[in-house]
């Protein structure tokens, strides 16, 4: 992932945010680099660590259920992919 970040990938996917990251270890440096480079990150977060995850993102975290329709809605809210069928071209995609 570290080698890919300078190329500005569309999305970074991590298998999980765990105790090591909560303690400032593990992949936390890569997560911070992705945030600094404005690369969207999809990561599984155990329910018990959700508050720590939200804190570590500085409030940028968005909770999305592991459902294809919800993931697509999140992806589109970032300005990726085609507009939703009912969204006009000048409608703010973050207003929902």
N, C-alpha and C positions, 0 to 999 in steps of 0.2 A: 504494500500500500504506500509506503514511503516513497518509492520510486515513481508511482503513478501520480501522486498529488501535484507535482510541478506541471504535469500535462493537463491539469484541470478536468478530471473525469466528470461525467454527468452525475455520478452517484458513487458513494463509498458504502459498501455493505460489510458490517461486522457481525459475527455470529452471536456476540453477547457482550454486555457491559456487566462486569462482575466485581467481586471484592477487591481484586488487585487494582482495578481502575478507581474504585472508591477511595483507595488508600494512596492514590497518586502514582501507581505503578502500571504494569501491563501496557495496554495500548492507549493510555490516556494522552501521551504525547502526540500520537498519530491523530487521535480525535481532535485535539487542540489545533493541530496543523490543518486538518480538514476544515474546521470552523474558521480559522484565520484565512484560508484560501476560498472561503464561501463555497465549499463543496457539500452538497446535501449528504447526510449520513443516515442510513437505515440500520438500526441495531436493535437486537432483542434485549429487553431489560426485564429481569425478574421483578415481580410485583414488590417484593421486599426491598428492592434497591431503587424503586422509581423516584422517590423523593431525592435521593442522592444524585441520581442521573439529572433530574431537572435542575438541581442546584449547580451541578458541574457544567451545565450548558448555559448558565447565565440567563435562564428563562427562555431560551430559544427552542427547547424541546417541544415537540408536538406528539401527543399520544395517538397512535393509529392502530386499530385492531388488525390482526393478520388476516384480512379479507381482501381479495383482489379489487373489489369495487372501491373500498376505502383507501387502499394503497394508491390506486389510480387517481382518486380525488385529491389525495395529498400531493402526488406528483404533479398533477395539473395546477394545483394551487401555487406551485413554485414557478409556474410559467412554462412548464414542459408539456409536450404533447399537444394534441388538438384541444380547442376550447370545448367545454361542456356544451351539449346541444342547446340549452336554454340561455347560454351566456352571450351577451352582445359583445362586440369587439372592444367597446370602451368601458365595459363594466369592470370594476375593481375586483380582481379574482380573490383578494384577501378579505373582502367585506362579508363573506358568508360565515 
